[in-house]
């Protein structure tokens, strides 16, 4: 079923996270959000623009406003892209809201 596949995918992602030695500091991830987005959108000429465009499309599909529905959009982005950590998703939503102004 779809639920089982989702749980399975999240479990595999977490196993990879632990086995690859990715660490989190006391206050969350120590990763640079811009660098993480550059990796996730490496095939794009402008990774940050591509990331914002993608976040807008996810927001549009979910009927969310990046400036008003930040928490819901963060959750939706992380559901859509399991490799997106909380810090990076939060940063991306902030940038997407700024770009929309």
C-alpha positions as CSV (number, residue, x, y, z in Angstrom):
1,X,0.0,0.0,0.0
2,X,1.0,3.7,-0.4
3,X,1.3,4.2,3.4
4,X,3.6,1.2,3.8
5,X,5.8,2.4,0.9
6,X,6.0,5.9,2.5
7,X,6.9,4.4,5.9
8,X,9.4,2.1,4.2
9,X,11.0,5.0,2.4
10,X,11.3,7.1,5.5
11,X,12.8,4.2,7.4
12,X,15.4,3.7,4.6
13,X,16.2,7.4,4.6
14,X,16.7,7.3,8.4
15,X,18.9,4.3,8.2
16,X,21.0,6.0,5.5
17,X,21.2,9.1,7.7
18,X,22.6,7.1,10.6
19,X,24.9,4.9,8.6
20,X,26.4,7.7,6.6
21,X,27.3,9.5,9.8
22,X,25.3,12.6,9.3
23,X,25.3,14.4,12.6
24,X,23.0,16.9,14.1
25,X,24.2,19.5,16.6
26,X,22.5,20.4,19.9
27,X,20.3,22.9,18.0
28,X,19.6,20.9,14.9
29,X,21.5,20.4,11.7
30,X,24.8,22.1,11.2
31,X,24.4,22.0,7.4
32,X,24.5,25.1,5.3
33,X,21.0,25.4,3.7
34,X,22.2,27.1,0.5
35,X,24.8,24.3,0.1
36,X,22.2,21.6,0.6
37,X,19.9,23.2,-1.9
38,X,22.8,23.4,-4.4
39,X,23.3,19.7,-4.0
40,X,19.6,18.8,-4.4
41,X,19.2,21.1,-7.4
42,X,22.7,20.5,-8.9
43,X,21.4,19.9,-12.4
44,X,19.9,23.4,-12.6
45,X,21.8,26.4,-13.9
46,X,20.6,28.4,-11.0
47,X,20.0,26.0,-8.1
48,X,18.5,28.6,-5.7
49,X,16.0,29.8,-8.4
50,X,15.2,26.2,-9.2
51,X,14.6,25.4,-5.5
52,X,12.3,28.4,-5.1
53,X,10.4,27.5,-8.3
54,X,10.0,23.9,-7.0
55,X,8.8,25.2,-3.6
56,X,6.3,27.5,-5.3
57,X,4.9,24.6,-7.3
58,X,4.6,22.4,-4.2
59,X,2.8,25.3,-2.4
60,X,0.5,25.8,-5.4
61,X,-0.4,22.1,-5.6
62,X,-1.2,22.1,-1.9
63,X,-3.1,25.4,-2.0
64,X,-0.6,27.1,0.4
65,X,0.7,30.6,0.6
66,X,4.4,30.6,1.4
67,X,4.1,33.9,3.4
68,X,1.2,32.7,5.5
69,X,1.4,28.9,5.7
70,X,5.0,28.5,6.5
71,X,4.7,25.4,8.8
72,X,2.4,23.6,6.5
73,X,4.6,24.3,3.5
74,X,7.7,23.1,5.4
75,X,5.9,19.9,6.1
76,X,4.7,19.5,2.5
77,X,8.2,20.1,1.1
78,X,9.7,17.5,3.4
79,X,7.0,15.0,2.5
80,X,7.7,15.6,-1.2
81,X,11.5,15.5,-0.8
82,X,12.6,13.2,2.0
83,X,16.3,14.4,1.8
84,X,15.3,17.9,2.8
85,X,16.1,18.5,6.5
86,X,14.1,20.9,8.7
87,X,16.7,23.7,8.6
88,X,17.0,23.6,4.8
89,X,13.2,23.4,4.3
90,X,12.7,26.4,6.7
91,X,15.3,28.4,4.8
92,X,13.7,27.5,1.5
93,X,10.2,28.6,2.7
94,X,11.6,31.9,3.9
95,X,13.3,32.5,0.5
96,X,10.2,31.5,-1.4
97,X,8.0,33.9,0.7
98,X,10.5,36.7,0.1
99,X,10.6,36.0,-3.7
100,X,6.8,36.2,-3.8
101,X,6.7,39.8,-2.4
